[in-house]
Amino acid sequence: MFFTPLAMQSAQVLTLLLLSPLLSGCIARAEAIVAGKRGPSIFQVYRDILKFFRKQPIRPEPSSWPFRAAPYIACGCYATIATLIPVLTTYPLPGATFGDILGGAFVFALAGFFIALAALDSGSQYAGLGSSRAVMVGILVEPTLILIFFSVAFITGTDLPYAMNAALRHSAADVLRPAHVLATAAFFMMLLVDTGRIPIESSSATIEMGMIDDARYFEHSGAWMALLKWGSSMKQFLLYVIFINVLLLPMGLSSSGSVGSLLVAVGTLFAKMLAVGAFVVAIETTFAKLRLYKITEFIATGLLVAVLAVFAYVVGVG
């Protein structure tokens, strides 16, 4: 049995929706085990989302339509990105050519913009503080990501995620080129920042002075909070997909569209994600959190690595 391209596209979005909370749960459980604790169940994120869906949302009095619309817009943006990148297949699916890798970055930015706008619209001091910090981090991270994508586009000759995957999958030499290795390392550093792992925020933090992403959700409740929590897991899942299927290990995807190859692709993808997640947990539990004003130094290091990647390509190293 073979799926149609539209069915495969739906399967990619469903994979994002259904497995992203499980990835977050596995990482949280691994962190607890490394810290010597029993930790929550790997299905705890699903329970939290369902619990919030059963509660009635409460809107702060000064808030307006951005506060209510932000959770839906953010989840819609993340679902859209799943149609642009190779989650399960090696061949482009309907809509995959509507946006390149920078277009996907703009959709990411749109989701972050509305979440930050909703935090400011709530009138909460803590939510506004988290929003301003998130915008500051975004301004610092974006130039690094642009250089990373430019260097990978130079190597592969394209800026379409599926074409990047195909070019790297068929050329081991390009995967091992110094420019590509440096670009992949720089993206991993930005992945740590965007998922709140290092250098300052903890995914389980409850202290407002160290919170960025979670602080923006303070005033949301009910179904809105459920969508934001779900969206946070989807964002992490998508960043892992880009890191694994576009940059690091572009193998193990379905090339035929059959049921068997689809199931293998889902299992392979999640296994690769667990391996990367284990490495992230090792880093997060090994390195101490930095002070807030030190985040610029960490991101600047990633920017320097991205610049070196472009320089290595220009001078033809390797």
N, C-alpha and C positions, 0 to 999 in steps of 0.2 A: 504494500500500500504506500502510495506517495502523496504527500501534501502538496496542495497548490501553493504558489508563491504568496498569495494573500493569507492562506492558513499558516504558513511558516512565519509570516510577519506577525500574525496574532500570537503565535507560539512564543516569539521573542518577547513580546510585551507581557504575556502571561508569566513567562519565566522571571521577568523583572519583578512583577507584582507579587508572585508567590514565594520566591526564594530570597528576596532581599531581606525580609525580617529574619529568616533562618540564618543568613550569614552574620547579621548583627548579633543574634543569639549565640552562635558558635564562638564568635570572638569574645563576647562578654563572659561566657563560661570559661574559655581558655585563660582569660585574664585572671579570673577568680582562682582557678586551679594553680596557676603560677604563683599567686600571692598566698597560697596555702589555705584557701577558703573553699567551701563546697560550691558556692556560686549558684546563680539561677539556672533554671532549665533552659535548654537551647530554644524552647518554644515560648519563653516568657514574653518575647516581643509581640508575638501573635496575641497572647492573652491581654497584654497592655492595650494593644490597638482595639481589640474587641471590647474591652472594658470602657475605653473612652467613647467608642461608638454608641454604647448603651446609655451614656450620660447626656444630659441636656446641655447644649452649649450656652454660655453666658457671654454677652457682649458688653465690654466696658462702655460707660455712658458717652465719653467723648469720641468714640471710634465711629468710622463711616464705612463705605463700601469696600475700600482696600483691605480692611481688617477681615471682612467676611470672605472676600474673593481670593485672598492670597493662598490659602491651603489648596483650593481647587486648581488655581493657575499653576502652582508649583508642581503638583502631582501630574497635571497635564503636560507640563514641560518635560518632566522626567520620562513620561511614557512616550513622548515624541522623540526624544533622544534615542530610545531603544529601537526606533525604526531607522535610524541613520547609521548605526554602528554594527559591526558583525558580532552579534551576541551568540548565535547558534550556527549560522551558515557562512560558507565561503563565497557564495554568489550574492550579488545585490538583490534585494527584495523590493517590492513596490514602494516608492517614496524614498528609497535609500540615496538616490542621486539628487534629491531636492536640496541637500545641504552638505557642505564639506565639513572638515574637522573644526574649522573656525566658526562655521555656522552653528554647529553643535555647542561650541563654547558660548556663543551668544544666547542660545536657548538656556543653558545653565545660568548665565548671568541674569536673564529675565526672571527666572525662578527666584534667584537670590535677591533681586531688586524688589520684587513684590513682598517677599517675606520681611525684608528690612523695612519696607514702607508700612507694612501692617504693624510691625513692632513700634514704629514711631507714632502711628495713628492711634495706638492703644492709650497713649498718654502715660504709660508706666516708665518710671525712671530706669529700672533694671532692664526692661525690654529695649528702651532707647539706647542704653549703654551697650548692650549686646549687639544692637543693630549698627551702631557707629563702629564698634570693633570689627564686625564682620565686613563692613565696607572698607575699612582701612586695610584689612588683610587681603581683600579682593583686589584692591588697587595695586598692592605690592606683588600679588601672585600673577596677575594677568600678563604683565610683560614677560615674565619667565615662561609662561605657557605658550605665548606667541613665538618666542624664540625656539622652544622645543618643537612645536609643530612645523615651523619653518625648516628646521634642520632635518626632520624626518621627511618632510615633503621634498627637500633637495635630494635626499638619498634615494627615495622611491620614485621621484618624478611625478608625484600626484599628491593632492591634498584630500582625496576622498578616502574615508576610513576603509571601505571594502577593498579599494585598489591598493592602499598601503598594506593591508593584510596579505593580499595576493603577492605583492612584490617581495615582501619579507619572507613569506612562506616558501617561495621558489628560489630564494637566494640567501643561503646561510652566510655567505661572505658579507652581505649588507647588514645582517643582524649583528655580526661580530665587528663591524667597522667601529673604530674609536668614536666617530661622530655619533653613531647610533647608540653606543653604550653610554656615552656621556648624556645624551638626550634622555635616555630611559632612566638613568640615575636621577637627573634633575626632575623628571616627572614624578618619580617615586617620592622625592622630598616634598613636592607640592601636594601629592596625595596625602601624605602624613598631615600636612597643614589643613587641607580642605576637609578631612575626616575628623579633625579635632584630636588626633592622637599625640602629636608632638608639634611644637615645643612647649605649649603652655596649657592647653585645655585638656581635660580628661573627660572621656565619654560618660563617666559616672559621677562627675563632679556635682556637688550641691552648694559650693561656695561661690557666691555671685562674683567676687573679684577675679576669679579665674575662668569665668564662663564666657563663651562667645555665641556659638550656635544655639545652645539650649536656652540661653537668656532671652532670645528673641521670641520664645514660645510661652513666656510666663503668663501672659494674659489670655491665651487661648484655652479653650476647654471643650469637652464633649467631642463631637465628630470633627471639629476643626483641629483639635489637638491630635486626634487619631490620624488625620490626613498628614499633619506636619511630621509626626513621628514616623509614619509610613514613608513619607517623602524623604526624610533624612536617611532611612535605610536604602531607599532607591538610589539616592545620590551616591552613597558609598558603593553600592553594587555597580553602578554605571562607571564610576572611576576605576574600579577593579577591572571591569570588562575592557576599558580602553587600555589600561596598563598591560593586561594579559594578552588580549586578542589582537591588539593593534601594534603594541611595542615589544613585548617580552617573548611570549610563547604563542605565535599566531597559528598553532596547529590544534588538531582535535575537533574541528568544526565539521558540520555536515555539508557534504558536497553533492548529495543526491536528492535530499528532501524526503527520504523514506522514514518510516516510523522508527526502525532500528537505529539508523544513523542519527535521528533527532534525539533519541534517548541517550545514545552514547555521547552526543555533543553536550547535553545537559549535565550528565554525570562528570564528563571531563572538565567542563567549565567550573563546576562547583568544587571539584577536587583541586584544580589549580587555584581557585579562590581561597580554599582552606589553607593551602601551602603559603600563599602570600599573606593571609591573615595570621598564620602562626609566626611568620617573620616579623610582621608588624607588632604582634603581641610581645615578642622577644625584645624588640627595640623599645617599646613603650614601658615595659617593666624594668629595663636595664638603665635607661637614661632618666635622670631627674628632670622635672619640668623646669623650664626657664622662666625668668621673670617676663612680665608683659612687654616691657620695652626692648627686650632682647629678641623679639620675634623678627624684627627687621634684619638682624644679623643672620638668622637662620635662612630667611627667604633670600637675602643677598647672596648667601653661599650657593643656593640653588640657581640664582640668576647667573652667577659666575660660571657654574658648571654648564648651563645652557649656552652661554657665550662661547665657552671652550668647544662645545659641540659644533657650533656654526664655524668657528675658526678651524677646527680639525677638518671639516668638510672642505672649506675654501682652500686650505693649503694642501689638501689631498693626503692627509695622514692615513696610513693603512689602505 
